[in-house]
């Protein structure tokens, strides 16, 4: 799933990546910006998800000792 809207900085980043290929139109830049936004949202959600081993958010601390068996 891809975001339908995005932060303006996602669009800026998309255009930076696409500037080497002038054949890519503005609609493709909007699509890439939506993808970037979605990946950021997914990453943030993952960081707040609880560790299956200890229950603490995955983005906090070292979970290398959280062993699941």
Secondary structure, DSSP 8 states (H G I E B T S, - for coil): ---SS--HHHHHHHHHHHTT-TTS-HHHHHHHHHHHHHHHHHHHHHHHSB-TTT-SBTTSS--TT----
